[in-house]
């Protein structure tokens, strides 16, 4: 490895990096996260370009880390490992560009122009295939999630479109890193908008698209533990007991209105399983739970409840009520056929949960039993 400390090219470049960091420190008081990501983006592009253009050796990032930490001892983010992550993050979004170099002479992005202006001419020739993709991120959304969430995404996701989906959802729903990780692990990208519905045929296009995008298939209720012999009322009760986790799985905008919501029709009383109001769709949403495989007659009952909500509960300013049927499993073709001539908006999805054999379920202590055991232990030690 060549001696980087005495290399004039490295020293000049290091000086530029230090000046950029100092400028970034000043701006950070206004927008810390955005400026940090902008700094990392600029740094990542230059690292990639310099590694390709120079012969500085394998400890290039190690030396850079030492020099930046010496200059900025109070700043985090300049460890060798984080610089490696900066490089990985940059490559994830800006690799495999298909645009010819001749098309990149005039970058479209304001961010790209800013970065290009900081690159000397030899480096620009190497880096412009990287710079070419910066216009993808003029959108402020990209800079509105924390660095830790960015790293989580690139470590668990393999393609850019899916990564951008999670970036947008993180900003939209204000997810913490833990919630983001849960949504990735339960594959929200593929589940979102994949339910079987008739929304396209019975709702206005804008509302239908939004409603369809909100539904998932399957829904994940891993926060529930039910036995093989559990019934619909057990599932319903457990979801209500864990309403916070249930609302998280349903998604942003669902407001809980009640369980076993009473509807008086003629001389009879009927009760829906769960009733919600959606703040974006501006409509009521009836959720019916079935602890078994889909049957066509389930649609008729849900259709009946939707009509009742529209007539007895819905305000004239509300949009048409939507029904969601959650089944243990389903045949998609059978569902599509059952929805064929239904004029009320209905979506059908499956759900997943943790299932324990009945003998194990019965052997587990209840919360009351655990509490009593703890009290007994405390008494024994007095």
HELIX and SHEET records of a PDB file:
HELIX    1   1 UNK A    4  UNK A    6  5                                   3    
HELIX    2   2 UNK A    8  UNK A   28  1                                  21    
HELIX    3   3 UNK A   32  UNK A   53  1                                  22    
HELIX    4   4 UNK A   60  UNK A   71  1                                  12    
HELIX    5   5 UNK A   80  UNK A   94  1                                  15    
HELIX    6   6 UNK A  101  UNK A  104  5                                   4    
HELIX    7   7 UNK A  110  UNK A  117  1                                   8    
HELIX    8   8 UNK A  121  UNK A  131  1                                  11    
HELIX    9   9 UNK A  134  UNK A  137  5                                   4    
HELIX   10  10 UNK A  140  UNK A  143  5                                   4    
HELIX   11  11 UNK A  147  UNK A  156  1                                  10    
HELIX   12  12 UNK A  160  UNK A  173  1                                  14    
HELIX   13  13 UNK A  177  UNK A  185  1                                   9    
HELIX   14  14 UNK A  188  UNK A  191  1                                   4    
HELIX   15  15 UNK A  199  UNK A  202  1                                   4    
HELIX   16  16 UNK A  205  UNK A  214  1                                  10    
HELIX   17  17 UNK A  232  UNK A  241  1                                  10    
HELIX   18  18 UNK A  243  UNK A  250  1                                   8    
HELIX   19  19 UNK A  297  UNK A  312  1                                  16    
HELIX   20  20 UNK A  332  UNK A  339  1                                   8    
HELIX   21  21 UNK A  358  UNK A  363  1                                   6    
HELIX   22  22 UNK A  367  UNK A  380  1                                  14    
SHEET    1   A 3 UNK A 196  UNK A 197  0                                        
SHEET    2   A 3 UNK A 346  UNK A 356 -1                                        
SHEET    3   A 3 UNK A 219  UNK A 227  1                                        
SHEET    1   B 6 UNK A 196  UNK A 197  0                                        
SHEET    2   B 6 UNK A 346  UNK A 356 -1                                        
SHEET    3   B 6 UNK A 322  UNK A 329  1                                        
SHEET    4   B 6 UNK A 283  UNK A 293  1                                        
SHEET    5   B 6 UNK A 268  UNK A 278 -1                                        
SHEET    6   B 6 UNK A 254  UNK A 265 -1                                        
END                                                                             
